[in-house]
Amino acid sequence: MSPASKPVEVRVEDRLLKLSNLDKVLWPEAGFRKGQMIEYYTKIAPALLPHLKGRPLTLKRYPDGVDGMMFYEKNCPKHRPPWVKTAKVWSHGNNRDMFYCLVEDLPTLVWLGQLGTIELHTSLSLARALPQPRMLVFDLDPGPPATIVECCQVAIWLQEWFAGHKLKSYCKTSGSKGLQLYVPLNNPSVDYALTKKISKGLAQKLEREKPDHVVHMQRKTLREGKVLIDWSQNDQYKTTVSVYSLRARALPTVSTPVTWEEVEQCLQEGDPNLLVFDWETVLSRFQGQGDLFEPVLKLRQRLPDAV
Protein backbone atom coordinates (compact mmCIF):
# COMPACT_ATOMS: atom_id res chain seq x y z
CA MET A 1 0.00 0.00 0.00
CA SER A 2 1.43 3.36 -1.00
CA PRO A 3 1.56 6.17 1.56
CA ALA A 4 -1.37 8.56 1.43
CA SER A 5 -0.51 11.87 -0.18
CA LYS A 6 -2.02 15.14 0.90
CA PRO A 7 -4.81 16.52 -1.29
CA VAL A 8 -3.64 19.18 -3.70
CA GLU A 9 -5.50 21.88 -5.56
CA VAL A 10 -4.67 22.17 -9.23
CA ARG A 11 -5.88 24.55 -11.89
CA VAL A 12 -6.94 22.75 -15.05
CA GLU A 13 -7.72 25.32 -17.70
CA ASP A 14 -10.24 27.61 -15.96
CA ARG A 15 -11.31 25.12 -13.25
CA LEU A 16 -9.89 24.49 -9.78
CA LEU A 17 -9.88 20.81 -8.80
CA LYS A 18 -8.91 19.08 -5.59
CA LEU A 19 -6.99 15.86 -6.23
CA SER A 20 -6.32 13.32 -3.51
CA ASN A 21 -4.47 10.02 -3.03
CA LEU A 22 -2.24 10.69 -6.03
CA ASP A 23 0.33 8.22 -4.66
CA LYS A 24 -2.17 5.37 -4.50
CA VAL A 25 -0.94 2.44 -6.59
CA LEU A 26 -3.69 1.42 -9.01
CA TRP A 27 -1.66 -1.15 -10.98
CA PRO A 28 0.34 -3.05 -8.32
CA GLU A 29 2.37 -5.16 -10.75
CA ALA A 30 3.65 -2.03 -12.49
CA GLY A 31 3.65 0.28 -9.47
CA PHE A 32 1.58 2.67 -11.59
CA ARG A 33 -0.08 5.32 -9.46
CA LYS A 34 -3.23 7.38 -9.62
CA GLY A 35 -1.25 10.55 -10.25
CA GLN A 36 0.46 8.91 -13.21
CA MET A 37 -2.92 7.82 -14.59
CA ILE A 38 -4.22 11.39 -14.41
CA GLU A 39 -1.00 12.61 -16.03
CA TYR A 40 -1.45 10.12 -18.89
CA TYR A 41 -5.03 11.22 -19.51
CA THR A 42 -3.95 14.86 -19.42
CA LYS A 43 -1.22 14.30 -22.00
CA ILE A 44 -3.32 12.14 -24.33
CA ALA A 45 -6.31 14.50 -24.05
CA PRO A 46 -5.73 16.24 -27.42
CA ALA A 47 -6.27 12.85 -29.11
CA LEU A 48 -8.79 11.42 -26.67
CA LEU A 49 -11.23 14.29 -26.10
CA PRO A 50 -12.59 14.43 -29.67
CA HIS A 51 -13.56 10.74 -29.33
CA LEU A 52 -15.40 11.41 -26.05
CA LYS A 53 -17.06 14.72 -26.83
CA GLY A 54 -20.82 14.57 -27.10
CA ARG A 55 -21.02 10.84 -26.30
CA PRO A 56 -22.79 9.36 -23.26
CA LEU A 57 -20.04 7.85 -21.14
CA THR A 58 -20.15 4.82 -18.85
CA LEU A 59 -17.50 4.97 -16.14
CA LYS A 60 -15.63 1.84 -15.10
CA ARG A 61 -14.27 2.76 -11.69
CA TYR A 62 -11.58 1.01 -9.65
CA PRO A 63 -11.16 3.19 -6.54
CA ASP A 64 -8.77 0.66 -4.97
CA GLY A 65 -6.92 -0.28 -8.14
CA VAL A 66 -7.18 -3.02 -10.73
CA ASP A 67 -7.06 -5.79 -8.12
CA GLY A 68 -9.84 -4.22 -6.07
CA MET A 69 -13.57 -3.98 -6.45
CA MET A 70 -14.85 -2.53 -9.72
CA PHE A 71 -18.18 -0.98 -10.57
CA TYR A 72 -19.80 0.48 -13.65
CA GLU A 73 -21.43 3.86 -13.26
CA LYS A 74 -23.89 5.00 -15.90
CA ASN A 75 -25.48 7.85 -13.95
CA CYS A 76 -23.01 10.69 -13.58
CA PRO A 77 -22.26 11.02 -9.83
CA LYS A 78 -24.57 13.43 -8.05
CA HIS A 79 -21.61 15.08 -6.33
CA ARG A 80 -20.20 16.16 -9.70
CA PRO A 81 -19.07 19.76 -10.10
CA PRO A 82 -21.75 22.04 -11.57
CA TRP A 83 -19.74 22.50 -14.75
CA VAL A 84 -19.74 18.78 -15.66
CA LYS A 85 -22.27 18.31 -18.43
CA THR A 86 -24.65 15.36 -18.70
CA ALA A 87 -26.84 13.70 -21.32
CA LYS A 88 -30.34 12.51 -20.51
CA VAL A 89 -30.95 9.00 -21.88
CA TRP A 90 -34.08 6.94 -21.34
CA SER A 91 -33.32 3.51 -19.89
CA HIS A 92 -35.84 0.80 -20.78
CA GLY A 93 -34.22 -1.57 -18.30
CA ASN A 94 -34.58 0.89 -15.42
CA ASN A 95 -37.77 2.50 -16.76
CA ARG A 96 -36.41 5.97 -16.08
CA ASP A 97 -34.11 8.65 -17.40
CA MET A 98 -30.38 8.20 -16.81
CA PHE A 99 -27.97 11.12 -16.79
CA TYR A 100 -24.66 10.11 -18.33
CA CYS A 101 -21.48 12.14 -17.97
CA LEU A 102 -20.31 14.02 -21.03
CA VAL A 103 -16.57 14.66 -21.27
CA GLU A 104 -16.48 17.97 -23.08
CA ASP A 105 -13.18 19.28 -21.72
CA LEU A 106 -9.96 18.49 -19.92
CA PRO A 107 -11.20 19.46 -16.41
CA THR A 108 -13.97 16.86 -16.68
CA LEU A 109 -11.47 14.21 -17.78
CA VAL A 110 -9.18 15.01 -14.83
CA TRP A 111 -12.15 14.93 -12.44
CA LEU A 112 -13.05 11.44 -13.68
CA GLY A 113 -9.49 10.34 -12.99
CA GLN A 114 -9.81 11.67 -9.46
CA LEU A 115 -12.82 9.35 -9.02
CA GLY A 116 -10.68 6.32 -9.88
CA THR A 117 -12.18 5.96 -13.34
CA ILE A 118 -9.70 3.77 -15.20
CA GLU A 119 -11.75 2.76 -18.25
CA LEU A 120 -13.90 5.00 -20.44
CA HIS A 121 -16.73 3.31 -22.34
CA THR A 122 -18.64 5.39 -24.89
CA SER A 123 -21.79 5.11 -26.93
CA LEU A 124 -21.44 4.65 -30.69
CA SER A 125 -23.84 7.63 -31.00
CA LEU A 126 -23.74 11.26 -30.07
CA ALA A 127 -26.15 12.21 -27.29
CA ARG A 128 -27.99 14.60 -29.59
CA ALA A 129 -28.81 11.80 -32.06
CA LEU A 130 -28.89 8.51 -30.16
CA PRO A 131 -30.71 6.46 -32.85
CA GLN A 132 -27.89 7.22 -35.30
CA PRO A 133 -24.67 5.17 -34.98
CA ARG A 134 -21.63 7.11 -36.08
CA MET A 135 -19.77 3.88 -36.83
CA LEU A 136 -20.10 0.13 -37.17
CA VAL A 137 -17.95 -1.90 -34.78
CA PHE A 138 -16.68 -5.46 -34.49
CA ASP A 139 -15.09 -6.67 -31.27
CA LEU A 140 -12.79 -9.55 -32.15
CA ASP A 141 -12.29 -11.73 -29.08
CA PRO A 142 -9.92 -14.73 -29.20
CA GLY A 143 -10.86 -17.98 -27.49
CA PRO A 144 -7.70 -19.56 -26.02
CA PRO A 145 -5.36 -20.83 -27.25
CA ALA A 146 -6.09 -18.28 -30.00
CA THR A 147 -4.56 -14.82 -29.44
CA ILE A 148 -4.66 -11.41 -31.04
CA VAL A 149 -2.65 -12.96 -33.90
CA GLU A 150 -5.74 -14.90 -35.00
CA CYS A 151 -7.79 -11.71 -34.52
CA CYS A 152 -5.49 -10.01 -37.04
CA GLN A 153 -6.39 -12.60 -39.67
CA VAL A 154 -10.12 -12.13 -39.07
CA ALA A 155 -9.72 -8.34 -39.13
CA ILE A 156 -7.99 -8.58 -42.51
CA TRP A 157 -10.81 -10.73 -43.90
CA LEU A 158 -13.33 -8.14 -42.70
CA GLN A 159 -11.25 -5.27 -44.07
CA GLU A 160 -11.09 -6.95 -47.47
CA TRP A 161 -14.89 -7.29 -47.58
CA PHE A 162 -15.40 -3.64 -46.73
CA ALA A 163 -12.71 -2.54 -49.18
CA GLY A 164 -14.52 -4.54 -51.84
CA HIS A 165 -17.55 -2.33 -51.15
CA LYS A 166 -15.39 0.83 -51.30
CA LEU A 167 -15.51 1.32 -47.52
CA LYS A 168 -12.53 2.16 -45.32
CA SER A 169 -12.08 0.52 -41.93
CA TYR A 170 -9.73 1.12 -39.03
CA CYS A 171 -8.33 -1.08 -36.27
CA LYS A 172 -7.43 -0.57 -32.64
CA THR A 173 -6.35 -2.97 -29.96
CA SER A 174 -8.84 -3.54 -27.17
CA GLY A 175 -6.01 -2.95 -24.72
CA SER A 176 -6.85 -6.39 -23.37
CA LYS A 177 -6.49 -9.53 -25.52
CA GLY A 178 -8.44 -8.69 -28.66
CA LEU A 179 -8.76 -6.38 -31.61
CA GLN A 180 -11.56 -4.02 -32.65
CA LEU A 181 -12.48 -2.96 -36.16
CA TYR A 182 -14.37 0.30 -36.83
CA VAL A 183 -16.13 1.35 -40.01
CA PRO A 184 -16.79 5.12 -39.93
CA LEU A 185 -20.29 6.13 -41.05
CA ASN A 186 -21.12 9.66 -39.85
CA ASN A 187 -24.18 9.43 -42.07
CA PRO A 188 -27.65 10.46 -40.84
CA SER A 189 -29.30 7.95 -43.16
CA VAL A 190 -27.77 4.99 -41.26
CA ASP A 191 -29.52 3.49 -38.23
CA TYR A 192 -28.80 0.65 -35.84
CA ALA A 193 -31.14 -1.69 -37.70
CA LEU A 194 -28.81 -1.49 -40.67
CA THR A 195 -25.51 -1.70 -38.75
CA LYS A 196 -26.81 -4.70 -36.82
CA LYS A 197 -28.02 -6.38 -40.01
CA ILE A 198 -24.69 -5.89 -41.79
CA SER A 199 -22.48 -6.75 -38.80
CA LYS A 200 -24.40 -9.92 -37.91
CA GLY A 201 -24.69 -10.98 -41.54
CA LEU A 202 -20.99 -10.53 -42.13
CA ALA A 203 -20.09 -12.40 -38.93
CA GLN A 204 -22.31 -15.30 -40.02
CA LYS A 205 -20.86 -15.23 -43.53
CA LEU A 206 -17.30 -15.53 -42.24
CA GLU A 207 -18.34 -18.30 -39.84
CA ARG A 208 -19.77 -20.26 -42.79
CA GLU A 209 -16.67 -19.67 -44.91
CA LYS A 210 -14.07 -20.09 -42.15
CA PRO A 211 -15.68 -22.45 -39.60
CA ASP A 212 -12.32 -23.47 -38.13
CA HIS A 213 -11.42 -19.86 -37.40
CA VAL A 214 -14.57 -17.85 -36.70
CA VAL A 215 -17.65 -18.03 -34.49
CA HIS A 216 -20.42 -15.44 -34.25
CA MET A 217 -22.22 -16.71 -31.13
CA GLN A 218 -21.18 -15.84 -27.57
CA ARG A 219 -21.27 -19.40 -26.16
CA LYS A 220 -17.88 -20.21 -24.68
CA THR A 221 -18.13 -23.88 -25.63
CA LEU A 222 -18.00 -22.83 -29.30
CA ARG A 223 -15.06 -20.47 -29.01
CA GLU A 224 -12.02 -22.61 -28.16
CA GLY A 225 -9.20 -21.71 -30.55
CA LYS A 226 -11.47 -19.46 -32.59
CA VAL A 227 -12.20 -15.76 -32.83
CA LEU A 228 -15.58 -14.50 -31.75
CA ILE A 229 -16.80 -11.76 -34.07
CA ASP A 230 -18.91 -9.86 -31.58
CA TRP A 231 -21.34 -7.93 -33.75
CA SER A 232 -23.77 -7.27 -30.88
CA GLN A 233 -21.95 -4.06 -29.87
CA ASN A 234 -23.91 -2.37 -32.65
CA ASP A 235 -26.75 -1.38 -30.36
CA GLN A 236 -28.02 1.99 -29.17
CA TYR A 237 -27.89 0.85 -25.53
CA LYS A 238 -24.38 -0.63 -25.52
CA THR A 239 -21.00 0.98 -25.04
CA THR A 240 -17.51 0.14 -26.28
CA VAL A 241 -14.19 0.98 -24.67
CA SER A 242 -12.91 4.25 -26.09
CA VAL A 243 -9.77 4.53 -28.12
CA TYR A 244 -6.90 5.72 -25.86
CA SER A 245 -8.62 4.40 -22.72
CA LEU A 246 -6.43 2.67 -20.18
CA ARG A 247 -7.47 -0.88 -19.32
CA ALA A 248 -7.69 -2.56 -15.94
CA ARG A 249 -5.22 -5.30 -16.75
CA ALA A 250 -2.12 -6.38 -14.82
CA LEU A 251 -0.16 -3.64 -16.62
CA PRO A 252 -1.44 -0.20 -17.70
CA THR A 253 -2.14 -1.08 -21.32
CA VAL A 254 -4.16 1.14 -23.62
CA SER A 255 -6.74 0.63 -26.38
CA THR A 256 -4.48 1.77 -29.20
CA PRO A 257 -5.11 2.61 -32.86
CA VAL A 258 -2.91 0.59 -35.20
CA THR A 259 -2.22 0.64 -38.92
CA TRP A 260 -3.17 -2.17 -41.26
CA GLU A 261 0.56 -2.69 -41.86
CA GLU A 262 0.97 -3.39 -38.13
CA VAL A 263 -1.96 -5.82 -38.20
CA GLU A 264 -0.40 -7.67 -41.14
CA GLN A 265 3.02 -7.73 -39.48
CA CYS A 266 1.56 -9.22 -36.29
CA LEU A 267 -0.11 -11.93 -38.36
CA GLN A 268 3.01 -12.69 -40.40
CA GLU A 269 5.33 -12.86 -37.39
CA GLY A 270 2.81 -14.63 -35.15
CA ASP A 271 3.82 -12.47 -32.20
CA PRO A 272 0.93 -11.12 -30.06
CA ASN A 273 3.31 -8.83 -28.18
CA LEU A 274 3.65 -6.67 -31.29
CA LEU A 275 0.18 -5.27 -30.56
CA VAL A 276 0.53 -4.63 -26.83
CA PHE A 277 1.00 -0.96 -25.97
CA ASP A 278 1.42 0.64 -22.58
CA TRP A 279 0.69 4.27 -21.72
CA GLU A 280 4.21 5.53 -22.43
CA THR A 281 4.31 3.91 -25.86
CA VAL A 282 0.92 5.35 -26.74
CA LEU A 283 2.01 8.87 -25.83
CA SER A 284 5.12 8.42 -27.96
CA ARG A 285 3.08 7.07 -30.88
CA PHE A 286 0.68 10.01 -30.69
CA GLN A 287 3.54 12.50 -30.68
CA GLY A 288 5.06 10.86 -33.73
CA GLN A 289 2.00 9.80 -35.73
CA GLY A 290 -0.86 11.98 -34.54
CA ASP A 291 -4.28 10.42 -34.01
CA LEU A 292 -4.52 7.42 -36.33
CA PHE A 293 -8.20 7.13 -35.41
CA GLU A 294 -9.18 10.66 -36.43
CA PRO A 295 -10.87 9.52 -39.70
CA VAL A 296 -13.38 7.50 -37.62
CA LEU A 297 -14.82 10.82 -36.43
CA LYS A 298 -15.03 12.50 -39.80
CA LEU A 299 -15.20 10.07 -42.72
CA ARG A 300 -18.73 9.80 -44.13
CA GLN A 301 -19.64 6.44 -45.66
CA ARG A 302 -22.77 4.53 -46.62
CA LEU A 303 -23.19 0.83 -45.90
CA PRO A 304 -24.63 -1.54 -48.49
CA ASP A 305 -28.19 -2.67 -47.83
CA ALA A 306 -27.21 -6.31 -47.37
CA VAL A 307 -24.21 -8.61 -47.03
N, C-alpha and C positions, 0 to 999 in steps of 0.2 A: 504494500500500500504506500503510495507516495505521500509525502507530507502535505498538509493542507496549506494552500497559499492564501494570502489575504486578498479579499475582493479588491478589484481595481476599477476605476472609472476611465473609460476610453471614449474619445470622440471619433465617431465613424461618420464621415461626411458631416451632415448638420445635426446628427443625433448623439446624445450622451448615453452610453450604456454602461451598466455595472456588470463586470465579468468576475466569476468566482471559480474556485477550484481548478485553476488553469494548470496546476501541476498534477492533477489526477490522471493516472495512467488508464487510458481507454483500451489500448491494445497491449496487453501484458507481454506477449511474446516479443514484440518489437520495442517495448518501452515507449510507445507513442502516446503523447499526452493530449489532453483536451486543448491546451493552448496551441499546440502544433496543429491540431485539427482545424481550429478556427483560423490559424495563419494560412493553412492550405486553402480553405474556402475563400479567404480574402484575396489570395493571390490568383486563384483560378476564376474569380468572379467575372472578369471581362468575357471569358468564354462561357461560363456557366449561366449567368443571369439571363441572357437572351433565351435560353432553353427552359427557364423557369417562369419567365414573365407571362402573366395572364393565365397561367394554368393552375387549376386546383391542385394542391399539394397534400399528399399524405406523409406524415412524419413517421419515421421509424427511429424510436428513441431508445438509447442505451445509457441511462444515467450513471450506471456503475460499470460501464465498459462492455466490450464484446462478449465477455464471459458471464456477464450478469443478466438480470432480467431485462427483457425487451418488451416494448409495447408499441403498437400502431396507434397513431392519433390522427383521426380525420378532422374532427372539430378543432379549429384553432384554439389554443388555450385561452380561457377567459381572462387570465391575468396578463394577456398580451399588452404591449404598449399601444396607446391610442392611434399611433401612426401605422401600425401593421394592418394592411388591407386584407379583406376576406372576400370570398365568393360564396354566395348562397346557392346550394345545390340540394334539390329534393332527393331524399333517400327513400326508395320504396321499401327496403328492408327494415328501416327504422320508422317508416311512416311519418317522417317529419323533415324539416329543412335542416341541413348540415351547413356549417360555416367553415369552409376550408381556408387555410392560410394561402395568401398570394405573396410570392417573393418578387417584389417589384424593385428592390434596391438592395444595396450592400448592407445597410444597417439591419434589415430584416434577416438577411442571411446570417449575419454575425449573431443576432439574437437567437436564431434557431440553434446555432452551435452551442451557445450558452446553455440551452435546454438539454444538451446531450443528444441532439439529433445527428445521428451518424449518416443515415441513408435518406435520400430525397426521392420520393416516388410521385411522378406526375401523371396527370391525365393526358391522353392523346389529343384532347380538344382544348381550346381556349374557353375560359369561363363564360365569355360572352356568346359563344355559339357551341354549346355542349353537344348537340346532335351531329356536329360536323367533325369527323376525325381529320386531323391535319396530316396524318401519315398512316400507313399500314405497317404493322410490326409482326415479325416472327421472333419468338424466343426459342433458340436452339439449345436444348438441354441434353447433355450426353448421359446415357445410362452406363455405369461402369461395366466392363473395363474401358468403354469408350471415353474419350477425352475431347477437349476442344479441337484436337486435330481432326477428328471425324466431323465435328461441327463445321469446320472449314470446308470440307468436301460438300456438305449439304448446302452451305451458304453459297458456294460457287454454282451448284445446280440451280438454286433459286435465282441467283443473279443472272444466269444465262437465260432463264425463262423470261425474266422481266426485260432484259436487254433485247430479246427477240420481239418484244412488244414495244420497243423504243422507250423503255422506262429505266431511269437510273435508280440504283439502290446503294445503300451505304451500310457499313458494318461498324459495330462497336463490341468490345468485350462486355460481358455482364459484370466483370469485376469479381466474379465468383468462378464457376467452372465452365460456363457456356459462352455462346456468341449470340448477338442479336442483330437482325437485319431490318433496316428501315427503308420504306419506299415513300419519299416525300409526295404529298398530294397538294395541300394548300389550295384546294379547289372546292368552292361552295356547292358544287353539284354532286359531291361524293358524300354518302352517308355510311353509317355503320353496317347497314344491311348489305351494302355492296362490299365493303372491306372484309366483312365476315364471310361472305359468299366466296370471294376470291381467295382469301387466305386458307379457309378450310378446304376448298376445292383443290388448291395447289398442294396442300399437305397430303390430301388423299391421293392425288395423282402421283406424287413422288413415292408414297408408300406402295402403291401398286407397281410402279416401275422399279423401285429399289427396295424390295421387301426385306433384304438382309441388312439394310442400313438405316431405314427410316420407319418411324411409327408416328401416327397422328393422334393416338388416344393416350390419356394420362396414366392408364393402369400400369403400375410398376412392374407387374409380371410380364408385360410385353416389351419392356424397354431395355433389357439386359444387352449390352454391347451395341445398342442402337442409339440414334439421335431422335429425341422427341421434337417434332416441329409443333411448338405450342402456338396455335393460331388463335386461341381463345382470348388472348390479350386485346384483340380488336373488339372492344366493348366499351360503351359509354361510361360504365360504372366500374371499370378496372383501371389500375395504374401500373406504370412500368418504371423501373429504376431509371433515373435521369442520367444522361451522359454527364461525365465528370463527378458523379456522386461517389464518395467513399463507400466501401462495403464492410460489413461487420464480419470479416473473416479473421483468421489468425494474424495476418499481416494487413496493414492499411493499403489494400489494393483499391483500384479505381475503375469504374466503368469507362473504358477508354476508346475513342474513335480510332479505327485502323484503316489503312488503305487496302485495296484489293490485292496489291502486290504483297503486302504483309500476310494476308490470308493465304495466298498461294504459297508463299515461302514456308509458312507453318505446316501446310499440308505436305509439301515436297520433302521437308526435313523431318517431319514426324515428331516435332519437339513442341509440346504444349507450353513450355516455359517461354517460348518466343512471344506469346500473347498474354503475358502476365506483367502488369504495370503497377508500380507503387506510386505514391503521391509525388515523390521527387521526380520520377521519370516523366510523369504526366505534365508537371510544370515545365520541365525542360522541353518536352515535345511541343507544348503550346507556344513556348517562346520561339522555337525554331520553325514550326510549321503553321502556326495559327490554329484556328478552329476547323478541323477537318469535317466537322459535322454541321457547319454553317449552312450548306445547301439544303439540309433537311427542313430548315425554317423558311426557306424562300422559294425553292423550286416548285413550280406548279405543274402537276401532271394529272392525267386522266386515266383511270384504270379501264381495262376492257370490261365488257359486260358479263363475261363468263370465262372460265378456264378452258 
